[in-house]
Amino acid sequence: MPPTCLLSSAKAIELISNFPSNDGTASDLDNTHSKAVGFTMPSGGSYSFDSAIVSLYVDTAGAESVWSFGLFADASGNPASTPLVNLVLPKLNIGDANYILKPTSPFILQPNITYWLVGSSSSTSSYGGWNRNDPSKTPTGLATSAGARLGNPPTTLSNSYNSYSKIGRANV
């Protein structure tokens, strides 16, 4: 069942996605490895940001205490340095699974603006990582893919798209 939205009673829609994923491996999330996937919203109206769904591989309990995800603005083709809104990680279980990440506060996605979904970690140890499609699978939908980045900060071009979906609602 899609998450509920406090801003609109409009039906939730998938804005961009590369699900179903064909995860072959995970991109490490640690203090030297962050991953980012970008998308540009279409022309027209704005959308409330309900959630992001990510495919994660967890190999050590407690990953949710060191991993963080956020939605970032675009800064010359890369994620900006601070998030526009942080996303809440639920309790993570060992193994591969899809998780729904919800914003800590209501957020509106504006038309023709590029945003970045960024996963990072404060730990020097890898607790697993963000699954990626293998072979790479470009996300599609109402929004357009703006590419993928890696590194810390994630500013190096990556040819691998991590598995994700963005859910929103048209503002009426």
Accessible surface in RSA format (square Angstrom, percent):
REM  Atomic radii and reference values for relative SASA: ProtOr
REM  Chains: A
REM  Algorithm: Lee & Richards
REM  Probe-radius: 1.40
REM  Slices: 20
REM RES _ NUM      All-atoms   Total-Side   Main-Chain    Non-polar    All polar
REM                ABS   REL    ABS   REL    ABS   REL    ABS   REL    ABS   REL
RES MET A   1   219.17 113.5 145.49  96.3  73.68 175.4 119.75 101.8  99.41 131.7
RES PRO A   2    79.76  58.1  66.70  60.8  13.06  47.5  73.31  60.5   6.45  40.1
RES PRO A   3    13.42   9.8   5.58   5.1   7.83  28.5  13.42  11.1   0.00   0.0
RES THR A   4   118.85  84.5  99.77 101.1  19.08  45.5  71.86  96.5  46.99  71.0
RES CYS A   5    25.90  19.6   4.47   5.0  21.43  50.4   3.69   9.3  22.21  23.9
RES LEU A   6   164.76  91.8 127.48  91.2  37.27  93.7 131.44  92.3  33.32  89.7
RES LEU A   7    82.41  45.9  49.73  35.6  32.67  82.1  53.31  37.4  29.10  78.3
RES SER A   8    17.46  14.8   1.32   1.8  16.15  37.2  12.25  26.1   5.22   7.3
RES SER A   9   115.56  97.6  78.59 104.9  36.96  85.1  54.29 115.6  61.26  85.8
RES ALA A  10    22.13  20.3  11.19  17.3  10.94  24.9  22.09  31.1   0.03   0.1
RES LYS A  11   173.63  84.7 156.24  95.9  17.38  41.4 106.31  95.7  67.31  71.7
RES ALA A  12    15.23  14.0   2.49   3.8  12.74  29.0   2.71   3.8  12.52  33.2
RES ILE A  13    57.81  32.9  51.28  38.2   6.53  15.7  57.81  41.6   0.00   0.0
RES GLU A  14    95.54  54.9  77.03  58.3  18.51  44.1  20.68  40.0  74.86  61.1
RES LEU A  15     0.00   0.0   0.00   0.0   0.00   0.0   0.00   0.0   0.00   0.0
RES ILE A  16     0.29   0.2   0.00   0.0   0.29   0.7   0.29   0.2   0.00   0.0
RES SER A  17     7.87   6.6   3.07   4.1   4.79  11.0   2.93   6.2   4.93   6.9
RES ASN A  18     2.24   1.5   0.00   0.0   2.24   5.4   2.24   5.4   0.00   0.0
RES PHE A  19    46.84  23.4  26.71  16.5  20.13  52.4  26.87  16.3  19.97  57.2
RES PRO A  20   113.47  82.7 106.81  97.4   6.66  24.2 111.37  91.9   2.10  13.0
RES SER A  21    36.67  31.0   9.95  13.3  26.72  61.6   0.05   0.1  36.62  51.3
RES ASN A  22    62.13  42.8  49.76  48.1  12.37  29.8  42.00 101.1  20.13  19.5
RES ASP A  23    55.06  38.6  21.70  21.6  33.36  78.9  13.46  31.7  41.60  41.5
RES GLY A  24    52.29  64.5   0.00   N/A  52.29  64.5  19.73  54.1  32.56  72.9
RES THR A  25    56.22  40.0  44.83  45.5  11.39  27.1  28.11  37.8  28.11  42.5
RES ALA A  26    26.07  24.0   9.57  14.8  16.50  37.5   9.57  13.5  16.50  43.7
RES SER A  27     9.24   7.8   6.02   8.0   3.22   7.4   8.54  18.2   0.70   1.0
RES ASP A  28    66.31  46.4  59.55  59.3   6.76  16.0   3.64   8.6  62.66  62.5
RES LEU A  29     0.00   0.0   0.00   0.0   0.00   0.0   0.00   0.0   0.00   0.0
RES ASP A  30    13.82   9.7  13.47  13.4   0.36   0.9   0.91   2.1  12.91  12.9
RES ASN A  31    57.24  39.5  50.98  49.3   6.26  15.1  13.19  31.7  44.05  42.6
RES THR A  32    84.62  60.2  73.76  74.8  10.86  25.9  66.53  89.4  18.08  27.3
RES HIS A  33    86.29  47.2  86.29  60.0   0.00   0.0  56.16  57.9  30.13  35.1
RES SER A  34     3.06   2.6   2.34   3.1   0.72   1.7   0.22   0.5   2.83   4.0
RES LYS A  35     7.19   3.5   7.19   4.4   0.00   0.0   5.30   4.8   1.89   2.0
RES ALA A  36     0.00   0.0   0.00   0.0   0.00   0.0   0.00   0.0   0.00   0.0
RES VAL A  37     0.90   0.6   0.90   0.8   0.00   0.0   0.90   0.8   0.00   0.0
RES GLY A  38     0.38   0.5   0.00   N/A   0.38   0.5   0.00   0.0   0.38   0.9
RES PHE A  39     0.00   0.0   0.00   0.0   0.00   0.0   0.00   0.0   0.00   0.0
RES THR A  40    40.43  28.8  40.09  40.6   0.34   0.8  30.41  40.9  10.02  15.1
RES MET A  41     3.55   1.8   0.81   0.5   2.74   6.5   0.81   0.7   2.74   3.6
RES PRO A  42    34.82  25.4  24.01  21.9  10.81  39.3  34.72  28.7   0.10   0.6
RES SER A  43    85.52  72.3  63.94  85.3  21.58  49.7  38.47  81.9  47.05  65.9
RES GLY A  44    55.43  68.4   0.00   N/A  55.43  68.4  38.37 105.3  17.06  38.2
RES GLY A  45    51.86  63.9   0.00   N/A  51.86  63.9  36.94 101.4  14.91  33.4
RES SER A  46    26.05  22.0  20.11  26.8   5.94  13.7   4.84  10.3  21.20  29.7
RES TYR A  47    29.07  13.6  29.07  16.5   0.00   0.0   3.15   2.4  25.92  32.0
RES SER A  48     1.04   0.9   1.04   1.4   0.00   0.0   1.04   2.2   0.00   0.0
RES PHE A  49     6.47   3.2   0.00   0.0   6.47  16.8   0.00   0.0   6.47  18.5
RES ASP A  50     9.89   6.9   1.20   1.2   8.68  20.5   4.09   9.6   5.80   5.8
RES SER A  51     0.15   0.1   0.15   0.2   0.00   0.0   0.00   0.0   0.15   0.2
RES ALA A  52     0.00   0.0   0.00   0.0   0.00   0.0   0.00   0.0   0.00   0.0
RES ILE A  53    40.81  23.2  40.81  30.4   0.00   0.0  40.81  29.4   0.00   0.0
RES VAL A  54     0.00   0.0   0.00   0.0   0.00   0.0   0.00   0.0   0.00   0.0
RES SER A  55     3.48   2.9   3.48   4.6   0.00   0.0   0.00   0.0   3.48   4.9
RES LEU A  56     0.00   0.0   0.00   0.0   0.00   0.0   0.00   0.0   0.00   0.0
RES TYR A  57    81.36  38.0  81.36  46.3   0.00   0.0  47.22  35.5  34.14  42.1
RES VAL A  58     0.80   0.5   0.80   0.7   0.00   0.0   0.80   0.7   0.00   0.0
RES ASP A  59    69.04  48.4  45.25  45.0  23.78  56.2  15.22  35.8  53.82  53.7
RES THR A  60    63.13  44.9  60.13  61.0   3.00   7.2  46.25  62.1  16.88  25.5
RES ALA A  61    71.33  65.6  56.65  87.4  14.68  33.4  58.58  82.5  12.75  33.8
RES GLY A  62    24.23  29.9   0.00   N/A  24.23  29.9  22.47  61.7   1.76   3.9
RES ALA A  63     0.10   0.1   0.00   0.0   0.10   0.2   0.00   0.0   0.10   0.3
RES GLU A  64    49.10  28.2  33.17  25.1  15.93  37.9  21.46  41.5  27.64  22.6
RES SER A  65    92.22  77.9  53.89  71.9  38.33  88.3  50.67 107.9  41.55  58.2
RES VAL A  66    27.57  18.1  22.15  20.1   5.42  13.1  24.02  20.9   3.55   9.6
RES TRP A  67     9.25   3.7   0.00   0.0   9.25  21.7   0.00   0.0   9.25  15.0
RES SER A  68    59.25  50.1  56.11  74.9   3.14   7.2  41.97  89.4  17.28  24.2
RES PHE A  69     3.79   1.9   0.00   0.0   3.79   9.9   2.11   1.3   1.68   4.8
RES GLY A  70     2.68   3.3   0.00   N/A   2.68   3.3   1.33   3.7   1.35   3.0
RES LEU A  71     0.00   0.0   0.00   0.0   0.00   0.0   0.00   0.0   0.00   0.0
RES PHE A  72    26.43  13.2  26.43  16.4   0.00   0.0  26.43  16.0   0.00   0.0
RES ALA A  73    31.06  28.6  31.06  47.9   0.00   0.0  31.06  43.7   0.00   0.0
RES ASP A  74    57.84  40.5  32.89  32.7  24.95  59.0   8.69  20.4  49.16  49.0
RES ALA A  75    47.85  44.0  36.06  55.7  11.79  26.8  42.92  60.4   4.93  13.1
RES SER A  76   118.12  99.8  75.53 100.8  42.58  98.1  53.37 113.7  64.75  90.7
RES GLY A  77    30.59  37.7   0.00   N/A  30.59  37.7  27.09  74.3   3.51   7.9
RES ASN A  78    35.17  24.3  35.17  34.0   0.00   0.0   3.39   8.1  31.78  30.7
RES PRO A  79    15.41  11.2   2.98   2.7  12.43  45.2   2.98   2.5  12.43  77.3
RES ALA A  80    28.02  25.8  21.08  32.5   6.94  15.8  23.43  33.0   4.59  12.2
RES SER A  81   111.58  94.3  74.50  99.4  37.09  85.4  55.71 118.6  55.88  78.3
RES THR A  82    95.44  67.9  91.79  93.1   3.65   8.7  62.23  83.6  33.21  50.2
RES PRO A  83    52.97  38.6  33.60  30.6  19.36  70.4  33.62  27.8  19.34 120.2
RES LEU A  84    80.96  45.1  50.37  36.0  30.59  76.9  53.98  37.9  26.98  72.6
RES VAL A  85     8.70   5.7   2.11   1.9   6.58  15.9   8.70   7.6   0.00   0.0
RES ASN A  86    78.53  54.2  77.65  75.0   0.87   2.1  13.50  32.5  65.03  62.9
RES LEU A  87    11.84   6.6   0.00   0.0  11.84  29.8   0.00   0.0  11.84  31.9
RES VAL A  88    80.70  53.1  74.40  67.4   6.29  15.2  78.72  68.4   1.98   5.4
RES LEU A  89    26.73  14.9   7.10   5.1  19.63  49.3   7.10   5.0  19.63  52.8
RES PRO A  90    51.53  37.6  39.11  35.6  12.42  45.1  51.33  42.4   0.20   1.2
RES LYS A  91   144.01  70.3 126.60  77.7  17.42  41.5  99.98  90.0  44.04  46.9
RES LEU A  92     6.81   3.8   0.16   0.1   6.64  16.7   0.16   0.1   6.64  17.9
RES ASN A  93    97.16  67.0  92.78  89.7   4.38  10.5  27.42  66.0  69.73  67.4
RES ILE A  94   111.25  63.3  84.38  62.9  26.88  64.8  84.38  60.8  26.88  72.9
RES GLY A  95    21.86  27.0   0.00   N/A  21.86  27.0  21.86  60.0   0.00   0.0
RES ASP A  96   101.21  70.9  70.83  70.5  30.38  71.8  28.38  66.8  72.84  72.6
RES ALA A  97    39.59  36.4  28.26  43.6  11.33  25.8  39.53  55.7   0.06   0.2
RES ASN A  98    89.81  61.9  63.32  61.2  26.49  63.8  14.60  35.1  75.21  72.7
RES TYR A  99    17.14   8.0  14.52   8.3   2.62   6.8  17.08  12.8   0.06   0.1
RES ILE A 100    73.42  41.8  63.27  47.1  10.15  24.5  63.27  45.6  10.15  27.6
RES LEU A 101     0.00   0.0   0.00   0.0   0.00   0.0   0.00   0.0   0.00   0.0
RES LYS A 102    96.63  47.1  96.44  59.2   0.19   0.5  54.30  48.9  42.33  45.1
RES PRO A 103    26.47  19.3  10.35   9.4  16.13  58.6  10.35   8.5  16.13 100.2
RES THR A 104    84.55  60.1  48.63  49.3  35.92  85.6  43.08  57.9  41.48  62.7
RES SER A 105    56.92  48.1  51.25  68.4   5.67  13.1  37.60  80.1  19.32  27.1
RES PRO A 106    87.12  63.5  60.08  54.8  27.05  98.3  68.45  56.5  18.67 116.0
RES PHE A 107    37.97  19.0  34.64  21.5   3.33   8.7  37.52  22.7   0.45   1.3
RES ILE A 108    51.78  29.5  44.58  33.2   7.20  17.4  44.58  32.1   7.20  19.5
RES LEU A 109     0.16   0.1   0.00   0.0   0.16   0.4   0.00   0.0   0.16   0.4
RES GLN A 110    81.90  45.8  81.84  59.8   0.06   0.1  34.21  72.8  47.69  36.2
RES PRO A 111    37.10  27.0  29.55  26.9   7.55  27.4  29.84  24.6   7.26  45.1
RES ASN A 112    95.69  66.0  74.45  71.9  21.23  51.1  26.47  63.7  69.22  66.9
RES ILE A 113    79.36  45.2  78.03  58.1   1.33   3.2  79.36  57.1   0.00   0.0
RES THR A 114    27.90  19.8  23.42  23.7   4.49  10.7   6.94   9.3  20.97  31.7
RES TYR A 115     6.90   3.2   6.90   3.9   0.00   0.0   2.98   2.2   3.92   4.8
RES TRP A 116     1.76   0.7   1.76   0.9   0.00   0.0   1.76   0.9   0.00   0.0
RES LEU A 117     0.00   0.0   0.00   0.0   0.00   0.0   0.00   0.0   0.00   0.0
RES VAL A 118     9.00   5.9   8.05   7.3   0.95   2.3   8.05   7.0   0.95   2.6
RES GLY A 119     0.00   0.0   0.00   N/A   0.00   0.0   0.00   0.0   0.00   0.0
RES SER A 120    31.06  26.2  31.06  41.5   0.00   0.0  13.37  28.5  17.69  24.8
RES SER A 121    12.24  10.3   0.00   0.0  12.24  28.2   2.35   5.0   9.88  13.8
RES SER A 122    93.05  78.6  58.64  78.3  34.41  79.3  53.61 114.2  39.45  55.3
RES SER A 123    16.39  13.8   9.79  13.1   6.60  15.2   8.79  18.7   7.60  10.7
RES THR A 124   113.07  80.4  87.15  88.4  25.92  61.8  59.30  79.7  53.77  81.3
RES SER A 125    65.32  55.2  59.27  79.1   6.05  13.9  29.87  63.6  35.45  49.7
RES SER A 126    42.76  36.1  23.11  30.8  19.65  45.3  20.91  44.5  21.85  30.6
RES TYR A 127    43.31  20.2  43.31  24.6   0.00   0.0   5.73   4.3  37.59  46.3
RES GLY A 128     4.47   5.5   0.00   N/A   4.47   5.5   4.47  12.3   0.00   0.0
RES GLY A 129     0.00   0.0   0.00   N/A   0.00   0.0   0.00   0.0   0.00   0.0
RES TRP A 130     0.00   0.0   0.00   0.0   0.00   0.0   0.00   0.0   0.00   0.0
RES ASN A 131     4.31   3.0   4.31   4.2   0.00   0.0   0.00   0.0   4.31   4.2
RES ARG A 132    67.79  28.5  67.79  34.6   0.00   0.0   1.14   1.6  66.65  40.4
RES ASN A 133     2.71   1.9   0.00   0.0   2.71   6.5   0.00   0.0   2.71   2.6
RES ASP A 134    85.47  59.9  69.60  69.3  15.87  37.5   6.19  14.6  79.27  79.1
RES PRO A 135   102.67  74.8  99.59  90.8   3.07  11.2 102.27  84.4   0.40   2.5
RES SER A 136    54.50  46.1  24.32  32.5  30.18  69.5  23.91  50.9  30.59  42.9
RES LYS A 137    69.18  33.8  66.02  40.5   3.16   7.5  55.41  49.9  13.78  14.7
RES THR A 138    76.43  54.4  62.59  63.4  13.85  33.0  36.65  49.2  39.78  60.1
RES PRO A 139     3.48   2.5   0.39   0.4   3.09  11.2   0.39   0.3   3.09  19.2
RES THR A 140    97.65  69.5  89.88  91.1   7.77  18.5  63.66  85.5  33.99  51.4
RES GLY A 141    51.21  63.2   0.00   N/A  51.21  63.2  25.90  71.1  25.31  56.7
RES LEU A 142    89.54  49.9  72.04  51.5  17.50  44.0  76.18  53.5  13.37  36.0
RES ALA A 143     1.70   1.6   0.00   0.0   1.70   3.9   0.00   0.0   1.70   4.5
RES THR A 144    91.48  65.1  87.45  88.7   4.02   9.6  60.53  81.3  30.95  46.8
RES SER A 145    27.23  23.0   7.09   9.5  20.14  46.4   6.87  14.6  20.36  28.5
RES ALA A 146    32.80  30.2  10.02  15.5  22.78  51.8  21.99  31.0  10.81  28.6
RES GLY A 147    12.39  15.3   0.00   N/A  12.39  15.3  11.16  30.6   1.24   2.8
RES ALA A 148     0.24   0.2   0.00   0.0   0.24   0.5   0.00   0.0   0.24   0.6
RES ARG A 149    33.63  14.1  33.63  17.1   0.00   0.0   0.34   0.5  33.28  20.2
RES LEU A 150    72.19  40.2  72.19  51.6   0.00   0.0  72.19  50.7   0.00   0.0
RES GLY A 151    16.65  20.5   0.00   N/A  16.65  20.5  15.92  43.7   0.73   1.6
RES ASN A 152    88.07  60.7  52.60  50.8  35.47  85.4   5.20  12.5  82.87  80.1
RES PRO A 153    92.14  67.2  88.09  80.3   4.05  14.7  88.81  73.3   3.33  20.7
RES PRO A 154    11.20   8.2  11.20  10.2   0.00   0.0  11.20   9.3   0.00   0.0
RES THR A 155    66.57  47.3  49.43  50.1  17.14  40.9  26.80  36.0  39.77  60.1
RES THR A 156    77.79  55.3  73.04  74.0   4.75  11.3  48.33  64.9  29.45  44.5
RES LEU A 157   125.47  69.9 105.05  75.2  20.41  51.3 105.05  73.8  20.41  54.9
RES SER A 158    10.24   8.7   2.30   3.1   7.94  18.3   3.16   6.7   7.08   9.9
RES ASN A 159   128.57  88.7 111.99 108.2  16.57  39.9  35.92  86.4  92.65  89.6
RES SER A 160    31.83  26.9  31.83  42.5   0.00   0.0   2.98   6.3  28.85  40.4
RES TYR A 161    34.93  16.3  34.93  19.9   0.00   0.0  11.24   8.4  23.69  29.2
RES ASN A 162     0.00   0.0   0.00   0.0   0.00   0.0   0.00   0.0   0.00   0.0
RES SER A 163     0.00   0.0   0.00   0.0   0.00   0.0   0.00   0.0   0.00   0.0
RES TYR A 164     0.18   0.1   0.18   0.1   0.00   0.0   0.00   0.0   0.18   0.2
RES SER A 165     1.24   1.0   1.24   1.7   0.00   0.0   0.98   2.1   0.26   0.4
RES LYS A 166     0.00   0.0   0.00   0.0   0.00   0.0   0.00   0.0   0.00   0.0
RES ILE A 167    19.74  11.2  19.74  14.7   0.00   0.0  19.74  14.2   0.00   0.0
RES GLY A 168     0.00   0.0   0.00   N/A   0.00   0.0   0.00   0.0   0.00   0.0
RES ARG A 169    25.76  10.8  25.76  13.1   0.00   0.0   0.51   0.7  25.24  15.3
RES ALA A 170    37.20  34.2  36.80  56.8   0.41   0.9  36.80  51.8   0.41   1.1
RES ASN A 171    51.34  35.4  28.39  27.4  22.95  55.3  21.65  52.1  29.69  28.7
RES VAL A 172   155.30 102.2  82.88  75.0  72.43 174.5 117.75 102.3  37.56 101.9
END  Absolute sums over single chains surface
CHAIN  1 A     7777.7       5825.1       1952.6       4502.3       3275.4
END  Absolute sums over all chains
TOTAL          7777.7       5825.1       1952.6       4502.3       3275.4
